[in-house]
Amino acid sequence: MTGPVETTPTIGAALRWWARRDPDAGAVRCAGRVLTRRGLDEWSDDLARRWLAQGVQVDDLVAVALPNSCETVVAFAAAWKAGATPQPLSPRMDAADRATVLAAGRPAVVLDRVADVPGPPDGPPATPLPDLAASCWKAPTSSGSTGRPKVVRAAAPARFDPRGSVAPFVPRSAVQLVAGPLTHAAPFVYAARGLMTGHELVVLPRFDAGEWLRTVTQHSVTWGVLVPSMMHAVWRHPDRARTDVSSLTAVLHLGARCAPWLKRAWIDWLGPDRVHELYAGTESQGLAFTDGHDWTARPGTVGRALPGSSFRVVRPDLSECAPGEVGEVLMRRDHPTYSYVGARKSVRDGWDTLGDSGWLDADGYLFIGDRLADLVTVGTSRIAPADVETVLEEHPHVRSAVAVAGPVPGVHAVVDLHGGTPVEGARDALAGWCAERLDPPARPVAWRFVDEPLRDEAGKVQRSRWRPQPSPSGRITCDDHDL
């Protein structure tokens, strides 16, 4: 954003600016449909008028719980034009979490079905819309990976200069491949900011590794956002090596810790200039960034603080950790970025925290371990589940893995095998694999094999869901043996 807030165009005005500049250019492609910039502008104008007529007011929330579609993007644009704040909401959210989030935000409109968005208007409207801007441009929910999801209100208003830029790691113009659910925070943010800077969005109805590869080639995709679970699926796909991805100028990954072996594989495939990583929360309390060159020089880093962000790593008594010493990662920005609706901020010593463990090296490069609440205590060792998951997911027969604590001391592994891989013998094979790569305290002591995704569409995992629980008899039951 450039210029004083009061003179910066509204987001609605920014979208109209692009529609006037190149009305027939593609704005959104999804499931074989193409929505031009003019089409997006007129359709979202019409929907905003309907909502204003129904009583939607400036700063109301509009909850959008729709699958990826052209209608989903139209709904976001219409919310901005009505002076409201879009509230992306996962259609797959747990019913209790959804009730909590809706009760906190009290949206004026809730969209649960694509049919809730009326079709495009037959012709241009008779009168223009008022130029409105909410005081908050987005209100997504946190992932809920460590507790109940929270409504996160951005501090920035619904204003944006379409001639400006979003961030140094987001291109000014792009064919952006949207692989994740638009109702999750990161896909929403980068798709929305892309629209405001003139990107053409190519939206996958749902993520599929083969479709991701085909879409890059078919639409000459230049940029996109991924999470590590998507990167893993793409890397393992049999078509990857023979797919032309030369149009890509860069991919940005975020949302979870990326296994070093996987990150190195993508750098070897695309080159260090085209693999970027951002460390941040939904709240944007602090931003760290690295490209492939810095990562290759310091394997495992998530980068250094971007301008305006600061990081500390502290001990439990809040004293500063020495370079390389593991502690709790704290962060802050030089301006407010968010507030919660109906929840309190997690702050220590005036700094925000996501509850991550990590360390800083002597040059200020940040490394992330895992969520402190998820660490598994084995004797005097504290094991980061991500370290175990990294090793398991490198095995060619493992589609995904989760490591958790359990009632029996030690690491408990939950493993989703690739289709067709027999469970019989998998435990011994994986135990041997881990024995060669993990220190004894980190080696799983119990195994459970499942045939379902262990992470959601945004690459997040709720480890509490996979922790083994005692049966009524008091025994701890796993799929292939009892403890």
C-alpha positions as CSV (number, residue, x, y, z in Angstrom):
1,M,0.0,0.0,0.0
2,T,1.3,3.5,-0.8
3,G,0.3,6.9,0.3
4,P,-1.8,8.0,3.4
5,V,-4.7,5.7,4.2
6,E,-7.3,8.3,3.6
7,T,-6.1,8.9,0.0
8,T,-5.5,5.2,-0.9
9,P,-8.2,3.8,-3.2
10,T,-10.7,1.4,-1.8
11,I,-10.3,-2.2,-2.8
12,G,-13.5,-1.9,-4.8
13,A,-12.0,1.1,-6.7
14,A,-8.8,-0.9,-7.2
15,L,-10.8,-3.8,-8.8
16,R,-12.7,-1.3,-11.0
17,W,-9.4,0.3,-12.1
18,W,-8.2,-3.1,-13.4
19,A,-11.5,-3.7,-15.1
20,R,-11.3,-0.4,-16.9
21,R,-7.6,-0.9,-17.8
22,D,-8.1,-4.3,-19.4
23,P,-11.7,-5.4,-19.3
24,D,-11.3,-8.6,-21.3
25,A,-8.3,-9.9,-19.5
26,G,-8.9,-13.0,-17.4
27,A,-9.4,-12.5,-13.7
28,V,-10.4,-15.9,-12.5
29,R,-10.2,-19.4,-14.1
30,C,-11.8,-22.3,-12.3
31,A,-13.2,-25.7,-13.4
32,G,-13.3,-24.7,-17.1
33,R,-14.9,-21.3,-16.5
34,V,-13.3,-17.9,-17.2
35,L,-14.3,-14.7,-15.5
36,T,-12.9,-11.6,-17.1
37,R,-12.0,-8.5,-15.1
38,R,-15.1,-6.7,-16.4
39,G,-17.2,-9.8,-15.6
40,L,-15.8,-9.9,-12.0
41,D,-16.4,-6.2,-11.6
42,E,-20.0,-6.3,-12.8
43,W,-21.0,-9.5,-11.0
44,S,-19.5,-8.4,-7.7
45,D,-21.2,-4.9,-8.1
46,D,-24.6,-6.6,-8.5
47,L,-24.1,-8.8,-5.5
48,A,-22.9,-5.9,-3.4
49,R,-26.1,-4.0,-4.3
50,R,-28.2,-6.9,-3.2
51,W,-26.5,-7.0,0.2
52,L,-26.7,-3.3,0.7
53,A,-30.5,-3.5,-0.1
54,Q,-30.8,-6.2,2.5
55,G,-29.2,-4.0,5.2
56,V,-25.5,-4.9,5.1
57,Q,-23.6,-2.0,6.6
58,V,-20.0,-0.8,6.7
59,D,-17.8,-3.0,8.8
60,D,-20.2,-5.9,8.9
61,L,-18.7,-9.3,8.3
62,V,-19.7,-11.5,5.4
63,A,-18.8,-15.2,6.1
64,V,-17.9,-17.1,3.0
65,A,-17.9,-20.9,3.5
66,L,-17.8,-22.0,-0.1
67,P,-15.6,-24.5,-2.0
68,N,-13.2,-23.0,-4.6
69,S,-15.2,-21.5,-7.4
70,C,-15.7,-18.3,-9.4
71,E,-18.6,-17.5,-7.0
72,T,-16.2,-17.6,-4.0
73,V,-14.0,-14.9,-5.5
74,V,-17.1,-12.8,-6.5
75,A,-18.4,-13.0,-2.9
76,F,-15.1,-11.7,-1.5
77,A,-15.1,-8.8,-4.0
78,A,-18.7,-8.0,-3.3
79,A,-18.1,-7.8,0.4
80,W,-15.4,-5.2,-0.1
81,K,-17.6,-3.2,-2.4
82,A,-20.4,-3.3,0.1
83,G,-18.1,-1.8,2.7
84,A,-18.1,-5.2,4.6
85,T,-15.2,-7.4,5.7
86,P,-14.9,-10.9,4.1
87,Q,-14.7,-13.7,6.7
88,P,-13.3,-16.8,4.9
89,L,-14.6,-19.9,6.7
90,S,-13.7,-23.5,5.9
91,P,-16.7,-25.5,4.7
92,R,-15.1,-28.5,6.6
93,M,-14.8,-26.8,9.9
94,D,-15.9,-28.8,12.9
95,A,-19.5,-27.9,13.8
96,A,-18.6,-26.7,17.3
97,D,-15.7,-24.6,16.0
98,R,-17.9,-23.1,13.4
99,A,-20.6,-22.2,15.9
100,T,-17.9,-20.5,18.1
101,V,-16.5,-18.5,15.2
102,L,-19.9,-17.4,13.9
103,A,-21.0,-16.4,17.4
104,A,-17.9,-14.3,17.9
105,G,-18.1,-12.5,14.5
106,R,-21.9,-12.3,14.1
107,P,-21.7,-11.9,10.3
108,A,-24.5,-10.1,8.5
109,V,-24.3,-12.7,5.7
110,V,-23.4,-16.4,5.7
111,L,-22.7,-18.1,2.4
112,D,-22.8,-21.9,2.7
113,R,-23.6,-23.0,-0.9
114,V,-22.4,-21.8,-4.2
115,A,-26.1,-21.3,-5.0
116,D,-26.2,-18.6,-2.3
117,V,-24.4,-16.4,-4.9
118,P,-26.9,-15.3,-7.6
119,G,-25.6,-15.6,-11.2
120,P,-24.1,-12.7,-13.2
121,P,-26.4,-9.7,-14.0
122,D,-28.0,-9.5,-17.5
123,G,-26.6,-6.1,-18.1
124,P,-24.8,-3.1,-16.6
125,P,-26.4,-1.5,-13.6
126,A,-28.3,1.8,-13.8
127,T,-26.6,3.5,-11.0
128,P,-23.0,3.2,-9.6
129,L,-22.2,1.8,-6.2
130,P,-21.0,4.1,-3.4
131,D,-17.3,3.8,-2.9
132,L,-17.1,2.1,0.5
133,A,-14.2,0.7,2.6
134,A,-14.4,-1.3,5.8
135,S,-11.9,-0.5,8.6
136,C,-10.7,-4.1,8.3
137,W,-10.0,-5.7,5.0
138,K,-10.1,-9.4,6.1
139,A,-11.2,-11.5,9.1
140,P,-10.0,-15.1,8.5
141,T,-9.9,-17.7,11.2
142,S,-6.7,-19.1,12.7
143,S,-5.9,-22.7,11.8
144,G,-6.9,-24.1,15.1
145,S,-4.0,-26.5,15.0
146,T,-3.3,-25.8,18.7
147,G,-6.8,-25.0,20.0
148,R,-10.1,-23.4,19.0
149,P,-9.9,-21.3,15.8
150,K,-10.0,-17.6,16.4
151,V,-11.4,-14.8,14.2
152,V,-8.5,-12.6,13.2
153,R,-9.3,-9.0,12.2
154,A,-6.7,-7.3,10.1
155,A,-5.6,-3.9,11.3
156,A,-5.4,-2.6,7.8
157,P,-8.5,-1.1,6.2
158,A,-10.0,-2.3,2.9
159,R,-7.9,0.1,0.8
160,F,-5.2,-0.7,-1.8
161,D,-3.4,1.1,-4.5
162,P,-3.5,-1.1,-7.6
163,R,-0.3,0.5,-8.9
164,G,1.6,-0.5,-5.8
165,S,3.0,-3.8,-4.6
166,V,2.1,-6.2,-1.9
167,A,5.5,-7.4,-0.7
168,P,9.0,-8.0,-2.2
169,F,8.3,-11.7,-2.5
170,V,4.9,-11.3,-4.4
171,P,5.3,-10.4,-8.1
172,R,3.5,-7.3,-9.4
173,S,1.9,-9.3,-12.3
174,A,1.5,-13.0,-12.5
175,V,-0.6,-16.0,-13.6
176,Q,-1.2,-17.2,-10.0
177,L,-2.1,-20.8,-9.4
178,V,-4.3,-21.1,-6.3
179,A,-3.9,-24.6,-5.1
180,G,-5.3,-24.4,-1.5
181,P,-8.8,-23.6,-0.3
182,L,-9.7,-19.9,-0.7
183,T,-11.4,-20.1,2.7
184,H,-8.1,-20.7,4.4
185,A,-6.0,-17.7,5.4
186,A,-2.9,-17.9,3.1
187,P,-4.6,-18.9,-0.2
188,F,-7.2,-16.2,0.5
189,V,-4.6,-13.5,1.2
190,Y,-2.4,-14.1,-1.8
191,A,-5.4,-14.6,-4.2
192,A,-7.0,-11.4,-2.9
193,R,-3.8,-9.4,-3.1
194,G,-3.2,-10.9,-6.5
195,L,-6.5,-9.6,-7.8
196,M,-5.7,-6.2,-6.5
197,T,-2.4,-6.1,-8.4
198,G,-3.7,-7.5,-11.7
199,H,-2.9,-11.2,-11.3
200,E,-4.9,-13.8,-13.3
201,L,-6.0,-16.4,-10.8
202,V,-6.1,-20.0,-11.9
203,V,-8.0,-21.8,-9.1
204,L,-8.0,-25.5,-8.6
205,P,-11.4,-26.7,-7.3
206,R,-9.4,-28.9,-4.9
207,F,-5.7,-29.7,-4.7
208,D,-4.5,-32.7,-6.8
209,A,-0.8,-33.1,-7.5
210,G,-1.3,-34.3,-11.1
211,E,-3.7,-31.4,-11.8
212,W,-1.3,-28.9,-10.3
213,L,1.4,-30.1,-12.7
214,R,-1.0,-30.1,-15.7
215,T,-2.3,-26.6,-14.9
216,V,1.2,-25.1,-14.7
217,T,1.8,-26.2,-18.2
218,Q,-1.6,-25.6,-19.7
219,H,-2.0,-22.0,-18.4
220,S,1.7,-21.0,-18.3
221,V,1.5,-20.4,-14.6
222,T,4.2,-18.1,-13.3
223,W,3.7,-18.0,-9.5
224,G,1.9,-19.8,-6.8
225,V,1.7,-20.7,-3.1
226,L,2.1,-24.2,-1.7
227,V,2.3,-25.9,1.7
228,P,4.8,-28.7,2.4
229,S,2.2,-31.4,2.2
230,M,1.4,-30.3,-1.4
231,M,5.1,-30.1,-2.2
232,H,5.5,-33.7,-1.0
233,A,2.6,-34.9,-3.2
234,V,3.9,-33.0,-6.3
235,W,7.4,-34.3,-5.8
236,R,6.2,-37.9,-5.6
237,H,3.9,-37.7,-8.6
238,P,5.0,-39.9,-11.5
239,D,4.4,-37.1,-14.0
240,R,6.6,-34.5,-12.3
241,A,9.9,-35.3,-14.1
242,R,8.3,-35.0,-17.5
243,T,6.2,-31.9,-16.9
244,D,7.2,-28.6,-18.3
245,V,7.2,-26.1,-15.5
246,S,9.5,-23.6,-17.2
247,S,6.9,-20.8,-17.0
248,L,7.2,-20.7,-13.2
249,T,9.3,-17.7,-12.0
250,A,8.9,-18.8,-8.4
251,V,6.8,-20.8,-5.8
252,L,6.3,-19.6,-2.3
253,H,5.8,-22.1,0.5
254,L,4.6,-21.5,4.0
255,G,2.1,-22.9,6.6
256,A,4.3,-25.6,8.1
257,R,7.9,-26.7,8.5
258,C,9.3,-28.1,5.3
259,A,11.4,-31.2,5.6
260,P,15.0,-30.4,4.6
261,W,15.2,-33.4,2.1
262,L,12.0,-32.1,0.4
263,K,13.2,-28.5,0.3
264,R,16.5,-29.6,-1.2
265,A,14.7,-31.7,-3.8
266,W,12.6,-28.7,-4.9
267,I,15.7,-26.5,-5.1
268,D,17.4,-29.1,-7.2
269,W,14.4,-29.3,-9.5
270,L,13.5,-25.6,-9.9
271,G,16.7,-23.9,-8.9
272,P,17.4,-21.7,-5.9
273,D,16.0,-18.6,-7.5
274,R,12.6,-20.1,-7.8
275,V,12.0,-21.6,-4.3
276,H,10.9,-19.1,-1.7
277,E,9.7,-19.6,1.9
278,L,7.8,-17.3,4.3
279,Y,7.4,-17.9,8.0
280,A,4.4,-16.1,9.4
281,G,1.1,-16.6,11.3
282,T,-2.4,-15.8,10.2
283,E,-2.0,-12.7,12.3
284,S,1.1,-11.5,10.5
285,Q,2.8,-10.7,13.8
286,G,6.2,-11.2,12.3
287,L,7.6,-12.2,8.8
288,A,10.7,-14.1,8.0
289,F,11.7,-14.9,4.4
290,T,14.4,-17.0,2.6
291,D,15.2,-17.8,-0.9
292,G,16.9,-21.0,-2.1
293,H,20.3,-19.5,-2.0
294,D,20.2,-18.5,1.7
295,W,18.6,-21.9,2.5
296,T,21.3,-23.8,0.7
297,A,23.9,-21.9,2.7
298,R,22.0,-22.6,6.0
299,P,19.9,-25.7,5.5
300,G,16.7,-25.6,7.6
301,T,16.4,-21.9,8.0
302,V,13.1,-20.1,7.5
303,G,15.1,-16.9,6.8
304,R,15.7,-13.5,8.3
305,A,13.2,-11.0,9.5
306,L,11.8,-8.8,6.7
307,P,11.9,-5.0,7.2
308,G,9.5,-4.0,9.9
309,S,9.6,-7.4,11.7
310,S,11.7,-8.5,14.6
311,F,12.3,-11.9,16.3
312,R,13.7,-13.1,19.6
313,V,14.3,-16.5,21.1
314,V,13.9,-16.7,24.9
315,R,14.2,-19.2,27.8
316,P,11.2,-19.8,30.1
317,D,12.3,-16.9,32.3
318,L,12.3,-14.6,29.2
319,S,16.1,-14.2,29.2
320,E,17.7,-14.2,25.7
321,C,18.9,-17.5,24.3
322,A,22.4,-17.6,22.9
323,P,22.9,-18.1,19.1
324,G,21.9,-21.7,18.4
325,E,20.2,-22.3,21.7
326,V,16.6,-23.6,21.4
327,G,13.9,-21.5,23.1
328,E,10.5,-20.0,22.4
329,V,10.3,-17.8,19.3
330,L,8.8,-14.3,19.9
331,M,8.0,-11.8,17.2
332,R,6.6,-8.4,16.6
333,R,6.0,-5.8,13.8
334,D,6.6,-2.1,13.9
335,H,2.9,-1.5,13.5
336,P,-0.3,-3.3,14.7
337,T,-1.4,-6.0,12.3
338,Y,-4.4,-7.7,13.9
339,S,-6.9,-8.1,16.8
340,Y,-8.9,-11.1,17.8
341,V,-12.7,-11.2,18.1
342,G,-13.7,-12.8,21.4
343,A,-10.2,-14.0,22.3
344,R,-7.0,-12.7,23.9
345,K,-3.6,-12.3,22.2
346,S,-0.8,-14.6,23.2
347,V,1.9,-12.2,24.3
348,R,5.0,-12.6,26.3
349,D,7.0,-9.6,27.5
350,G,5.2,-7.5,25.0
351,W,6.0,-9.8,22.1
352,D,3.7,-12.1,20.2
353,T,4.2,-15.8,20.1
354,L,2.8,-18.7,18.0
355,G,4.1,-21.1,20.6
356,D,6.9,-22.3,18.4
357,S,10.3,-23.5,19.5
358,G,13.3,-22.5,17.5
359,W,16.7,-20.7,17.5
360,L,18.5,-17.8,15.8
361,D,22.0,-18.2,14.5
362,A,24.7,-15.6,14.9
363,D,23.7,-13.8,11.7
364,G,20.0,-13.5,12.7
365,Y,18.7,-16.4,10.6
366,L,15.7,-18.1,12.2
367,F,15.2,-21.9,12.5
368,I,11.9,-23.4,13.7
369,G,11.6,-26.7,15.7
370,D,8.0,-27.4,16.4
371,R,5.1,-26.2,18.6
372,L,6.2,-26.3,22.2
373,A,2.8,-27.9,23.2
374,D,3.5,-30.8,20.8
375,L,7.0,-31.7,22.0
376,V,7.3,-35.3,23.2
377,T,9.3,-35.8,26.4
378,V,11.3,-39.0,26.4
379,G,13.5,-39.3,29.5
380,T,15.6,-36.1,29.5
381,S,15.0,-35.5,25.7
382,R,12.4,-33.3,24.2
383,I,11.5,-34.5,20.7
384,A,10.1,-32.3,18.0
385,P,7.4,-34.3,16.2
386,A,8.3,-32.6,12.9
387,D,11.8,-34.2,13.1
388,V,10.2,-37.7,13.2
389,E,7.7,-36.9,10.5
390,T,10.4,-35.6,8.3
391,V,12.2,-39.0,8.4
392,L,9.0,-41.0,8.0
393,E,7.8,-39.0,5.0
394,E,11.1,-39.4,3.2
395,H,10.3,-43.1,2.9
396,P,9.0,-43.8,-0.6
397,H,6.0,-45.8,0.7
398,V,4.7,-43.0,3.1
399,R,2.2,-40.5,1.9
400,S,2.1,-38.6,5.2
401,A,2.9,-39.2,8.9
402,V,2.2,-37.6,12.2
403,A,4.2,-38.1,15.4
404,V,2.5,-37.6,18.8
405,A,2.9,-38.3,22.5
406,G,0.8,-41.0,24.2
407,P,0.1,-42.5,27.6
408,V,3.0,-44.9,27.1
409,P,6.3,-42.9,27.1
410,G,7.9,-42.4,23.7
411,V,6.9,-41.2,20.2
412,H,3.8,-42.7,18.7
413,A,3.7,-42.7,14.9
414,V,0.6,-42.5,12.7
415,V,1.3,-43.3,9.1
416,D,-0.7,-43.0,5.9
417,L,0.8,-45.3,3.3
418,H,0.6,-44.8,-0.4
419,G,-2.2,-46.7,-2.1
420,G,-1.4,-50.3,-2.7
421,T,1.3,-50.5,-0.1
422,P,0.6,-53.5,2.2
423,V,0.4,-52.8,5.9
424,E,1.9,-56.2,6.6
425,G,5.6,-55.7,7.1
426,A,5.4,-51.9,7.0
427,R,6.0,-51.5,10.8
428,D,9.3,-53.4,10.7
429,A,10.4,-51.7,7.5
430,L,9.7,-48.2,8.9
431,A,11.2,-49.1,12.3
432,G,14.4,-50.1,10.5
433,W,14.3,-46.9,8.4
434,C,14.0,-44.8,11.6
435,A,16.7,-46.7,13.4
436,E,19.2,-45.6,10.7
437,R,18.2,-42.0,10.8
438,L,16.9,-41.0,14.3
439,D,18.5,-41.0,17.7
440,P,17.0,-43.6,20.0
441,P,14.7,-41.3,22.0
442,A,13.1,-40.1,18.7
443,R,12.4,-43.6,17.3
444,P,8.7,-44.5,17.5
445,V,7.7,-47.0,20.1
446,A,4.1,-47.5,18.7
447,W,2.6,-47.5,15.3
448,R,-0.8,-46.9,13.8
449,F,-1.6,-47.2,10.1
450,V,-4.5,-45.3,8.5
451,D,-5.9,-44.8,5.1
452,E,-6.9,-41.1,5.2
453,P,-5.2,-37.7,5.0
454,L,-3.4,-36.7,8.2
455,R,-3.4,-33.0,7.4
456,D,-6.2,-30.7,6.2
457,E,-6.3,-29.0,2.8
458,A,-4.1,-26.2,4.1
459,G,-1.4,-28.7,5.3
460,K,-2.3,-28.3,9.0
461,V,-2.5,-31.1,11.4
462,Q,-4.3,-31.3,14.7
463,R,-2.1,-33.7,16.6
464,S,-4.5,-34.0,19.5
465,R,-6.8,-35.9,17.1
466,W,-4.2,-38.6,16.6
467,R,-3.0,-39.0,20.2
468,P,-3.8,-42.6,21.4
469,Q,-6.4,-42.8,24.1
470,P,-6.9,-45.6,26.7
471,S,-9.7,-48.0,25.9
472,P,-12.4,-48.7,28.5
473,S,-10.2,-51.6,29.7
474,G,-7.3,-49.2,30.3
475,R,-5.2,-50.7,27.4
476,I,-3.7,-48.4,24.7
477,T,-4.8,-49.8,21.3
478,C,-3.0,-49.2,18.0
479,D,-3.9,-50.7,14.7
480,D,-1.4,-53.4,14.6
481,H,-0.7,-54.2,18.3
482,D,-1.6,-53.4,21.8
483,L,0.7,-51.7,24.3
